[in-house]
Amino acid sequence: MTSNTDNRQDGPGPVLSRISASTSEEDVLCPTPPLPPGPDSQYERIGGQTGASFLQTLIHLLKGNIGTGLLGLPLAVRNAGLVLGPLSLFAMGIIAVHCMNLLVICSHHLSVKLNKPFLDYGDAVQYGMENVSWLRRHSIWGRRIVNVFLIITQLGFCCVYFVFLSDNIKQVVEASNGTTMNCHNNQTAITVPSFDSRLYMLCFLPAVILLVFTRNLKYLAPLSLVANLAMCTSLVLIYFFCFTNIPNRISLPKVGHAKDYPLFFGTAIFAFEGIGVVLPLENKMQKPQSFNMVLYLGMGIVTFLYISLGTIGYITFGEAIGGSITLNLPNCWMYQIVKLLYCFGIYITFALQFYVPAEILIPPVVSRVSERWKLPVDLLIRAALVVFTCVLAILIPQLDLVISLVGSISSSFLALIFPPLLQILTYHNEGLSPWVIVKNTLISVIGFIGFITGTYISITEIIKRNGRHDNLDVTFFQVQ
């Protein structure tokens, strides 16, 4: 996810208020040329004739929704139950798509009303608040709040990436002496204990800092393409292993414990948090009026992948499922390479996720120093932010709990709470039906309950695990 504005690619942006809060990888790697003014319809005026095709938009939508969250869904299904988990994922997929559609509808309505070519997430919330008289004076806080949750979400993703990289690389290193060519049976290899997973995070720290020093992400475009291919190949092989190792007898609980369901919610909403890519991708389409088809098709595929991998992964590994399904793969060379390929993809994606909080936080500071110190201060802040995410990851090195905590705290607001409220604000004086108000309020309340319970349970589990275990190394769960 990256900033919408092209003129900030080579350096810090000018002001905080114009940073886009709904962003995508395509905005940096494939910027849209300036659009000529004209009397065309709103859709054509936004999309123009130089934008992305239907297929390109679909691919970027898929990329914006598929990441580490997908790999944690088998554990999420375990927390909810073999039947309740998939049903809940299906329901959450429907609600997530509905909220994405609400965001698009409100953005277009406000852009026509204000005669603006395009509104990002922050713009939409700010101008939506201006429709309500008693909120008008505080409307700027709408944008600021969206930016705050965007920063929390993106830096949370970066924390998850540190934990994911350390867990998977640690497992590959420790099992290297026992790695075999036999992938037919998932036998537990002889492992040689190495460093604590938190020391692996420190080892990755210099490489990640050097990566985020690349301020123009266009230079990472070739590596990003390779990373996408590596992650796709890894997912295909993960599916292959799960399908070919489904046990003959399945005796798993159909409904999980009630106390674990908030952990399911946090992990699931973390995975579905792709709402930030919706507005930029819709704006870049050659024919934006076809975006609804892209949205429904793309999110239909995403929901199918979430439900299928979450269910099949849980069935294959059962109660032994780890925070990431890659940690359950057998210790043969093919699946060790799968882990390395996915780690490479996550490493490159770190820079893309880091871009937005950097563009929000750095410009106000850099604008206060002389030209001579702009670059050193810029790089220093980037390094400090990476160190901050690494420290947070070290403090909470449990992958499943980090994912659930980030999802509960920030993703619930961006994906479930804000869009329904935005529709109420946008159509405040335009005869919004009571049914729509009740429906939107219900969605927001569900998101808020998920935020409260998911955050509470995640923090409680973090404290409990840290108090119970002195050694926080990842356990290598394997199918017998």
Beta strands, then each sheet from edge to edge (+ up, - down):
end
